Amino acid sequence: MKKKWVAVLLIACVMLSHLESVEPSAADCYDGCITACVQPNLRLMRRCEIKCGIRCNSASAIEDPLG
């Protein structure tokens, strides 16, 4: 009975070791950060977006979203 469980665990470990992980990118950081920037004041919202651009080190994130 113990050999069966050891075999099942071994197979599970082998299967899990071949899974690929997703690398986070700057776009994910910026998207997650600006989600928290919802403000009734446009000036404060823009300030938060600029801070997100600096925090996530994305040059395209600093561009003006309005044009």
N, CA, C and O atoms as CSV, one atom per row, in Angstrom:
chain,resi,resn,atom,element,x,y,z
A,1,MET,N,N,0.827,-1.189,0.000
A,1,MET,CA,C,0.000,0.000,0.000
A,1,MET,C,C,0.875,1.257,0.000
A,1,MET,O,O,0.573,2.226,-0.698
A,2,LYS,N,N,1.962,1.240,0.788
A,2,LYS,CA,C,2.851,2.397,0.836
A,2,LYS,C,C,3.572,2.594,-0.493
A,2,LYS,O,O,3.803,3.729,-0.910
A,3,LYS,N,N,3.926,1.506,-1.156
A,3,LYS,CA,C,4.606,1.620,-2.443
A,3,LYS,C,C,3.698,2.284,-3.477
A,3,LYS,O,O,4.158,3.037,-4.336
A,4,LYS,N,N,2.413,1.995,-3.380
A,4,LYS,CA,C,1.454,2.587,-4.316
A,4,LYS,C,C,1.393,4.107,-4.116
A,4,LYS,O,O,1.391,4.854,-5.095
A,5,TRP,N,N,1.343,4.568,-2.872
A,5,TRP,CA,C,1.295,6.002,-2.584
A,5,TRP,C,C,2.593,6.693,-2.994
A,5,TRP,O,O,2.572,7.815,-3.501
A,6,VAL,N,N,3.706,6.027,-2.776
A,6,VAL,CA,C,4.989,6.598,-3.180
A,6,VAL,C,C,5.032,6.742,-4.700
A,6,VAL,O,O,5.515,7.750,-5.217
A,7,ALA,N,N,4.532,5.746,-5.407
A,7,ALA,CA,C,4.504,5.810,-6.866
A,7,ALA,C,C,3.592,6.942,-7.347
A,7,ALA,O,O,3.938,7.660,-8.285
A,8,VAL,N,N,2.441,7.101,-6.714
A,8,VAL,CA,C,1.513,8.170,-7.086
A,8,VAL,C,C,2.152,9.535,-6.828
A,8,VAL,O,O,2.057,10.428,-7.670
A,9,LEU,N,N,2.791,9.704,-5.692
A,9,LEU,CA,C,3.453,10.970,-5.382
A,9,LEU,C,C,4.603,11.257,-6.344
A,9,LEU,O,O,4.809,12.401,-6.748
A,10,LEU,N,N,5.342,10.229,-6.704
A,10,LEU,CA,C,6.450,10.393,-7.639
A,10,LEU,C,C,5.936,10.837,-9.006
A,10,LEU,O,O,6.504,11.737,-9.625
A,11,ILE,N,N,4.874,10.211,-9.469
A,11,ILE,CA,C,4.287,10.588,-10.758
A,11,ILE,C,C,3.751,12.018,-10.697
A,11,ILE,O,O,3.922,12.785,-11.645
A,12,ALA,N,N,3.107,12.376,-9.595
A,12,ALA,CA,C,2.580,13.735,-9.443
A,12,ALA,C,C,3.712,14.760,-9.451
A,12,ALA,O,O,3.583,15.819,-10.065
A,13,CYS,N,N,4.805,14.458,-8.781
A,13,CYS,CA,C,5.951,15.378,-8.758
A,13,CYS,C,C,6.551,15.551,-10.151
A,13,CYS,O,O,6.925,16.659,-10.538
A,14,VAL,N,N,6.639,14.470,-10.893
A,14,VAL,CA,C,7.184,14.548,-12.248
A,14,VAL,C,C,6.270,15.388,-13.134
A,14,VAL,O,O,6.748,16.204,-13.922
A,15,MET,N,N,4.968,15.194,-13.010
A,15,MET,CA,C,4.017,15.958,-13.819
A,15,MET,C,C,4.064,17.442,-13.460
A,15,MET,O,O,4.029,18.295,-14.346
A,16,LEU,N,N,4.142,17.749,-12.180
A,16,LEU,CA,C,4.158,19.143,-11.745
A,16,LEU,C,C,5.469,19.846,-12.092
A,16,LEU,O,O,5.494,21.068,-12.245
A,17,SER,N,N,6.539,19.098,-12.214
A,17,SER,CA,C,7.826,19.716,-12.526
A,17,SER,C,C,7.893,20.191,-13.975
A,17,SER,O,O,8.748,21.008,-14.316
A,18,HIS,N,N,7.011,19.693,-14.823
A,18,HIS,CA,C,7.015,20.082,-16.233
A,18,HIS,C,C,6.051,21.222,-16.538
A,18,HIS,O,O,5.903,21.597,-17.701
A,19,LEU,N,N,5.399,21.775,-15.536
A,19,LEU,CA,C,4.493,22.896,-15.760
A,19,LEU,C,C,5.294,24.170,-16.007
A,19,LEU,O,O,6.340,24.387,-15.396
A,20,GLU,N,N,4.791,25.007,-16.910
A,20,GLU,CA,C,5.451,26.277,-17.198
A,20,GLU,C,C,4.800,27.375,-16.377
A,20,GLU,O,O,3.583,27.389,-16.189
A,21,SER,N,N,5.612,28.285,-15.894
A,21,SER,CA,C,5.072,29.409,-15.137
A,21,SER,C,C,5.078,30.655,-16.017
A,21,SER,O,O,5.904,30.785,-16.920
A,22,VAL,N,N,4.165,31.549,-15.750
A,22,VAL,CA,C,4.056,32.784,-16.511
A,22,VAL,C,C,4.905,33.846,-15.835
A,22,VAL,O,O,4.804,34.063,-14.627
A,23,GLU,N,N,5.739,34.502,-16.623
A,23,GLU,CA,C,6.598,35.557,-16.100
A,23,GLU,C,C,5.812,36.869,-16.044
A,23,GLU,O,O,5.197,37.257,-17.038
A,24,PRO,N,N,5.821,37.547,-14.914
A,24,PRO,CA,C,5.139,38.842,-14.855
A,24,PRO,C,C,5.897,39.880,-15.685
A,24,PRO,O,O,7.124,39.846,-15.774
A,25,SER,N,N,5.153,40.792,-16.282
A,25,SER,CA,C,5.791,41.824,-17.099
A,25,SER,C,C,5.421,43.209,-16.583
A,25,SER,O,O,4.594,43.351,-15.683
A,26,ALA,N,N,6.040,44.215,-17.163
A,26,ALA,CA,C,5.759,45.591,-16.756
A,26,ALA,C,C,4.318,45.961,-17.064
A,26,ALA,O,O,3.714,46.741,-16.328
A,27,ALA,N,N,3.755,45.417,-18.142
A,27,ALA,CA,C,2.359,45.716,-18.486
A,27,ALA,C,C,1.420,45.201,-17.401
A,27,ALA,O,O,0.437,45.863,-17.068
A,28,ASP,N,N,1.713,44.032,-16.850
A,28,ASP,CA,C,0.888,43.496,-15.769
A,28,ASP,C,C,0.991,44.378,-14.532
A,28,ASP,O,O,-0.008,44.620,-13.854
A,29,CYS,N,N,2.178,44.853,-14.242
A,29,CYS,CA,C,2.390,45.729,-13.089
A,29,CYS,C,C,1.602,47.016,-13.265
A,29,CYS,O,O,0.907,47.459,-12.351
A,30,TYR,N,N,1.714,47.613,-14.444
A,30,TYR,CA,C,1.034,48.885,-14.700
A,30,TYR,C,C,-0.482,48.708,-14.657
A,30,TYR,O,O,-1.190,49.530,-14.075
A,31,ASP,N,N,-0.975,47.646,-15.268
A,31,ASP,CA,C,-2.418,47.390,-15.275
A,31,ASP,C,C,-2.942,47.191,-13.862
A,31,ASP,O,O,-4.000,47.713,-13.510
A,32,GLY,N,N,-2.214,46.445,-13.058
A,32,GLY,CA,C,-2.636,46.237,-11.677
A,32,GLY,C,C,-2.576,47.507,-10.857
A,32,GLY,O,O,-3.411,47.730,-9.980
A,33,CYS,N,N,-1.590,48.337,-11.143
A,33,CYS,CA,C,-1.427,49.579,-10.383
A,33,CYS,C,C,-2.507,50.597,-10.734
A,33,CYS,O,O,-3.081,51.213,-9.837
A,34,ILE,N,N,-2.795,50.786,-12.031
A,34,ILE,CA,C,-3.783,51.806,-12.397
A,34,ILE,C,C,-5.198,51.384,-12.039
A,34,ILE,O,O,-6.101,52.220,-11.999
A,35,THR,N,N,-5.402,50.109,-11.780
A,35,THR,CA,C,-6.716,49.660,-11.331
A,35,THR,C,C,-7.065,50.322,-10.001
A,35,THR,O,O,-8.236,50.576,-9.716
A,36,ALA,N,N,-6.061,50.597,-9.201
A,36,ALA,CA,C,-6.281,51.238,-7.898
A,36,ALA,C,C,-6.293,52.763,-7.998
A,36,ALA,O,O,-6.417,53.439,-6.977
A,37,CYS,N,N,-6.167,53.317,-9.200
A,37,CYS,CA,C,-6.093,54.775,-9.380
A,37,CYS,C,C,-7.447,55.433,-9.610
A,37,CYS,O,O,-7.485,56.598,-10.004
A,38,VAL,N,N,-8.527,54.758,-9.388
A,38,VAL,CA,C,-9.842,55.349,-9.638
A,38,VAL,C,C,-10.082,56.461,-8.624
A,38,VAL,O,O,-10.148,56.220,-7.418
A,39,GLN,N,N,-10.212,57.688,-9.139
A,39,GLN,CA,C,-10.398,58.881,-8.313
A,39,GLN,C,C,-11.485,59.743,-8.944
A,39,GLN,O,O,-11.608,59.769,-10.169
A,40,PRO,N,N,-12.272,60.446,-8.144
A,40,PRO,CA,C,-13.234,61.379,-8.728
A,40,PRO,C,C,-12.547,62.616,-9.311
A,40,PRO,O,O,-13.108,63.283,-10.181
A,41,ASN,N,N,-11.365,62.917,-8.848
A,41,ASN,CA,C,-10.610,64.081,-9.297
A,41,ASN,C,C,-9.634,63.640,-10.391
A,41,ASN,O,O,-8.780,62.786,-10.153
A,42,LEU,N,N,-9.760,64.221,-11.591
A,42,LEU,CA,C,-8.918,63.841,-12.719
A,42,LEU,C,C,-7.439,64.112,-12.445
A,42,LEU,O,O,-6.584,63.343,-12.883
A,43,ARG,N,N,-7.131,65.179,-11.737
A,43,ARG,CA,C,-5.735,65.510,-11.424
A,43,ARG,C,C,-5.105,64.440,-10.538
A,43,ARG,O,O,-3.966,64.034,-10.766
A,44,LEU,N,N,-5.844,63.984,-9.528
A,44,LEU,CA,C,-5.318,62.939,-8.643
A,44,LEU,C,C,-5.173,61.611,-9.378
A,44,LEU,O,O,-4.238,60.851,-9.127
A,45,MET,N,N,-6.105,61.339,-10.287
A,45,MET,CA,C,-6.032,60.104,-11.054
A,45,MET,C,C,-4.806,60.126,-11.967
A,45,MET,O,O,-4.099,59.124,-12.076
A,46,ARG,N,N,-4.552,61.240,-12.610
A,46,ARG,CA,C,-3.382,61.378,-13.481
A,46,ARG,C,C,-2.094,61.255,-12.674
A,46,ARG,O,O,-1.136,60.626,-13.124
A,47,ARG,N,N,-2.068,61.844,-11.499
A,47,ARG,CA,C,-0.892,61.758,-10.627
A,47,ARG,C,C,-0.618,60.303,-10.243
A,47,ARG,O,O,0.530,59.859,-10.241
A,48,CYS,N,N,-1.674,59.573,-9.922
A,48,CYS,CA,C,-1.537,58.159,-9.573
A,48,CYS,C,C,-1.012,57.355,-10.761
A,48,CYS,O,O,-0.168,56.476,-10.588
A,49,GLU,N,N,-1.503,57.649,-11.967
A,49,GLU,CA,C,-1.037,56.944,-13.162
A,49,GLU,C,C,0.442,57.207,-13.421
A,49,GLU,O,O,1.174,56.302,-13.823
A,50,ILE,N,N,0.883,58.438,-13.194
A,50,ILE,CA,C,2.300,58.762,-13.370
A,50,ILE,C,C,3.145,57.990,-12.356
A,50,ILE,O,O,4.210,57.474,-12.697
A,51,LYS,N,N,2.673,57.913,-11.121
A,51,LYS,CA,C,3.393,57.146,-10.098
A,51,LYS,C,C,3.465,55.675,-10.481
A,51,LYS,O,O,4.483,55.023,-10.253
A,52,CYS,N,N,2.392,55.151,-11.060
A,52,CYS,CA,C,2.402,53.753,-11.506
A,52,CYS,C,C,3.430,53.551,-12.613
A,52,CYS,O,O,4.131,52.540,-12.645
A,53,GLY,N,N,3.513,54.519,-13.516
A,53,GLY,CA,C,4.499,54.430,-14.582
A,53,GLY,C,C,5.915,54.409,-14.042
A,53,GLY,O,O,6.766,53.675,-14.547
A,54,ILE,N,N,6.170,55.204,-13.026
A,54,ILE,CA,C,7.495,55.226,-12.407
A,54,ILE,C,C,7.749,53.923,-11.654
A,54,ILE,O,O,8.829,53.342,-11.754
A,55,ARG,N,N,6.756,53.472,-10.906
A,55,ARG,CA,C,6.905,52.260,-10.109
A,55,ARG,C,C,7.137,51.036,-10.991
A,55,ARG,O,O,7.958,50.178,-10.668
A,56,CYS,N,N,6.421,50.960,-12.089
A,56,CYS,CA,C,6.517,49.782,-12.954
A,56,CYS,C,C,7.576,49.937,-14.039
A,56,CYS,O,O,7.797,49.018,-14.827
A,57,ASN,N,N,8.240,51.107,-14.083
A,57,ASN,CA,C,9.349,51.351,-15.003
A,57,ASN,C,C,8.958,51.077,-16.452
A,57,ASN,O,O,9.671,50.382,-17.176
A,58,SER,N,N,7.829,51.624,-16.863
A,58,SER,CA,C,7.349,51.435,-18.219
A,58,SER,C,C,7.241,52.791,-18.901
A,58,SER,O,O,6.454,53.634,-18.470
A,59,ALA,N,N,8.009,53.015,-19.946
A,59,ALA,CA,C,7.994,54.308,-20.638
A,59,ALA,C,C,6.646,54.556,-21.303
A,59,ALA,O,O,6.188,55.698,-21.344
A,60,SER,N,N,6.008,53.527,-21.819
A,60,SER,CA,C,4.718,53.719,-22.481
A,60,SER,C,C,3.622,54.015,-21.476
A,60,SER,O,O,2.584,54.567,-21.841
A,61,ALA,N,N,3.833,53.662,-20.224
A,61,ALA,CA,C,2.813,53.905,-19.205
A,61,ALA,C,C,2.751,55.376,-18.823
A,61,ALA,O,O,1.742,55.828,-18.281
A,62,ILE,N,N,3.805,56.127,-19.094
A,62,ILE,CA,C,3.839,57.528,-18.705
A,62,ILE,C,C,3.130,58.408,-19.739
A,62,ILE,O,O,2.780,59.550,-19.440
A,63,GLU,N,N,2.915,57.883,-20.959
A,63,GLU,CA,C,2.254,58.664,-21.992
A,63,GLU,C,C,0.848,59.052,-21.565
A,63,GLU,O,O,0.213,58.356,-20.773
A,64,ASP,N,N,0.374,60.155,-22.090
A,64,ASP,CA,C,-0.956,60.662,-21.758
A,64,ASP,C,C,-2.029,59.750,-22.368
A,64,ASP,O,O,-2.066,59.592,-23.588
A,65,PRO,N,N,-2.902,59.148,-21.552
A,65,PRO,CA,C,-3.917,58.244,-22.089
A,65,PRO,C,C,-5.012,58.975,-22.862
A,65,PRO,O,O,-5.779,58.341,-23.586
A,66,LEU,N,N,-5.097,60.297,-22.719
A,66,LEU,CA,C,-6.147,61.055,-23.400
A,66,LEU,C,C,-5.714,61.538,-24.786
A,66,LEU,O,O,-6.515,62.119,-25.519
A,67,GLY,N,N,-4.492,61.307,-25.136
A,67,GLY,CA,C,-4.084,61.723,-26.481
A,67,GLY,C,C,-2.719,62.125,-26.606
A,67,GLY,O,O,-2.280,62.491,-27.697
